[in-house]
Amino acid sequence: MNLLLTGSTSGIGLETLKVLYPHFDRFILPVRNMEKAQRLASQFPKTEKLDWVEMDLSSMKSVQNAGSYIQENYSEIHVVINNAGGMFPAGKKTEDGFDMTFAVNHLGHFFLFKLVENALVKGKAKIINVSSEAHRIASFNTEDPSLKKSGNIFSAYCQAKLYNILFTKELKKRFSEQGISSFSLHPGAVKTAFGSETDPISKMIIRATQLFFISAKKGAQTSIFLAKIPSEELKNGAYYVRKKPKSSNSASLNAENARALWEYSEESLANLGLL
C-alpha cells in the first residue's frame, strides 16, 4: 500500500512517518527541503521505501510539478495525510499572489488532490487532514475566503484550520461514492517548531504557551490511528480528537461553506491557468 504524507521532515509528520513505516510498502513524501529529507533518510532501514518529492506548498507551480511526478509514477494511492501547515505573518504573499497561510494550509493540498485524483480514486484512498481546535473561533468569510484582507495572524490561521474541515466535508460529499473517505483531526496542542516564520511578538507568545504543550510523538497519535484503522470502522467525514469523533463548530458543518470553499479554490487555480 502507498501512503502520501506532507510535512514529514519534522514534528508530528516525522513522528507519524516513524510509526507508520512498517505498515506501508511505499511512502510518497513531498517536502520543501530536499537536503533535510536526505539527511533524515538514514534513520530508516530501507530507504527505497521512501520517495522524497520536492514540493513547496506555497508555490502552485511546485505543487503542479510534484503532482505530475506522483501521477506518472503511482497508479494507486491508498492513504493521504495532509499534515504540513503553518502560521505566517499577516499579509505575507506567495509568488502567485495568495496569502501564505491560505496557500500552505489549504490551497496547496487542494491542488495536489486535484492533480492525483485518479490515483486516489483507483486506490479508494483515505484522506486525512490535520486541522486544529483553533477552528472553533473561526467563521467563513465569503468576502475574503483567501484571507488576503486578514490583518491578524492568529485569526487567519484559525480560518485556515476551518478550511481543513470544510475540505474534508466536501470530499465526503463529492467522492464517497467513488470509494474515497475523508477525515480531519486535532492533534493536540503540540510543542514543535510551529510558528517559526511568524513575527517576533507572535513567536514569543507561541513559545510561552508551548511550555504546556504535548510532545510531537503524542500529537501524532490520532493521525496514526486514522491511517491504520480500516475506513469502514471510522466515521466518514468526521472530525477526530484523541482518536474519537467530535463535533466541530457550526461554520464547519455548513454545507454551503464547504461548497463555496471548493468552488473558490477551483476558481483561484483556474485564474492561474492551472485547472
MOTAMO-V235635 format. One record per residue. RES is the residue in one small letter. SS is DSSP state (H for helix, E for strand, - for the rest). D_CENTER is the distance of its C-alpha to the mean C-alpha in Angstrom with 2 decimals. Layout:
RES;SS;D_CENTER + RES;SS;D_CENTER
This chain:
m;-;19.99 + n;E;17.13 + l;E;13.65 + l;E;10.84 + l;E;8.63 + t;-;6.86 + g;-;8.24 + s;-;11.16 + t;-;14.02 + s;-;14.15 + g;H;13.67 + i;H;11.71 + g;H;10.29 + l;H;13.95 + e;H;15.36 + t;H;13.27 + l;H;14.52 + k;H;18.01 + v;H;18.41 + l;H;17.12 + y;H;19.06 + p;H;22.23 + h;H;20.74 + f;-;19.44 + d;-;21.52 + r;E;19.14 + f;E;15.86 + i;E;14.21 + l;E;12.60 + p;E;11.54 + v;E;12.50 + r;-;13.98 + n;-;16.95 + m;H;18.81 + e;H;21.68 + k;H;19.73 + a;H;18.22 + q;H;21.77 + r;H;23.12 + l;H;20.77 + a;H;21.79 + s;-;25.14 + q;-;23.78 + f;-;23.41 + p;-;26.62 + k;-;25.77 + t;H;23.83 + e;H;24.34 + k;H;21.62 + l;E;19.06 + d;E;18.29 + w;E;16.85 + v;E;15.90 + e;E;16.07 + m;-;13.30 + d;-;12.71 + l;-;9.83 + s;-;12.51 + s;-;14.96 + m;H;14.92 + k;H;17.80 + s;H;16.00 + v;H;13.18 + q;H;16.19 + n;H;17.99 + a;H;15.35 + g;H;14.86 + s;H;18.66 + y;H;19.12 + i;H;16.87 + q;H;18.63 + e;H;21.94 + n;H;21.59 + y;-;19.88 + s;-;21.46 + e;-;19.37 + i;-;15.88 + h;-;15.88 + v;E;12.60 + v;E;8.99 + i;E;6.54 + n;E;2.88 + n;-;4.11 + a;-;5.07 + g;-;6.30 + g;-;9.92 + m;-;13.07 + f;-;15.47 + p;-;19.09 + a;-;19.97 + g;-;21.01 + k;-;19.47 + k;E;19.03 + t;-;17.50 + e;-;19.97 + d;-;19.38 + g;-;20.29 + f;-;17.05 + d;E;16.22 + m;H;14.06 + t;H;11.97 + f;H;11.48 + a;H;10.81 + v;H;8.36 + n;H;6.20 + h;H;6.90 + l;H;9.55 + g;H;8.60 + h;H;5.99 + f;H;8.80 + f;H;11.37 + l;H;10.31 + f;H;10.58 + k;H;13.91 + l;H;15.10 + v;-;14.82 + e;H;15.61 + n;H;18.98 + a;H;17.92 + l;H;15.54 + v;H;18.49 + k;H;20.91 + g;-;19.04 + k;-;18.53 + a;-;14.95 + k;E;13.07 + i;E;9.44 + i;E;7.62 + n;E;4.89 + v;E;5.40 + s;E;7.54 + s;-;10.98 + e;H;14.66 + a;H;14.83 + h;H;14.10 + r;H;17.66 + i;H;19.39 + a;-;17.69 + s;-;19.20 + f;-;18.50 + n;-;20.60 + t;-;21.90 + e;-;23.75 + d;-;20.82 + p;-;17.49 + s;-;16.40 + l;-;17.25 + k;-;19.89 + k;-;22.56 + s;-;20.88 + g;-;23.01 + n;-;21.39 + i;H;18.57 + f;H;17.78 + s;H;18.07 + a;H;15.72 + y;H;12.98 + c;H;13.94 + q;H;13.80 + a;H;10.30 + k;H;9.35 + l;H;11.80 + y;H;10.16 + n;H;7.14 + i;H;10.26 + l;H;12.26 + f;H;10.05 + t;H;10.39 + k;H;14.05 + e;H;14.78 + l;H;13.46 + k;H;15.94 + k;H;18.60 + r;H;18.49 + f;H;17.86 + s;H;19.12 + e;H;22.54 + q;H;21.33 + g;-;20.11 + i;-;16.33 + s;E;15.05 + s;E;11.89 + f;E;11.00 + s;E;9.18 + l;E;10.28 + h;E;11.66 + p;-;12.07 + g;-;15.17 + a;-;16.37 + v;E;15.73 + k;-;17.96 + t;-;16.12 + a;-;16.38 + f;-;14.09 + g;-;15.92 + s;-;17.84 + e;-;17.66 + t;-;19.07 + d;-;22.78 + p;H;25.30 + i;H;25.86 + s;H;22.23 + k;H;21.95 + m;H;25.09 + i;H;23.91 + i;H;20.67 + r;H;22.74 + a;H;25.35 + t;H;23.15 + q;H;21.46 + l;H;24.89 + f;H;24.15 + f;-;20.62 + i;E;19.91 + s;-;19.22 + a;H;15.98 + k;H;17.67 + k;H;18.10 + g;H;14.62 + a;-;13.30 + q;H;15.72 + t;H;13.96 + s;H;11.12 + i;H;14.20 + f;H;16.19 + l;H;14.02 + a;H;13.81 + k;H;17.56 + i;-;19.03 + p;-;20.17 + s;H;18.54 + e;H;21.98 + e;H;22.15 + l;-;19.08 + k;-;18.91 + n;-;17.04 + g;-;14.92 + a;-;15.37 + y;E;13.71 + y;E;14.47 + v;E;15.91 + r;-;17.88 + k;-;17.54 + k;E;19.12 + p;E;18.36 + k;-;18.86 + s;-;19.58 + s;-;17.23 + n;-;18.91 + s;H;21.07 + a;H;19.07 + s;H;16.15 + l;H;18.89 + n;-;20.44 + a;H;20.23 + e;H;21.46 + n;H;18.59 + a;H;16.08 + r;H;18.44 + a;H;18.95 + l;H;15.35 + w;H;15.06 + e;H;18.42 + y;H;17.84 + s;H;14.81 + e;H;17.12 + e;H;19.95 + s;H;18.22 + l;H;17.60 + a;H;21.07 + n;-;22.65 + l;-;21.65 + g;-;23.18 + l;-;20.02 + l;-;20.33
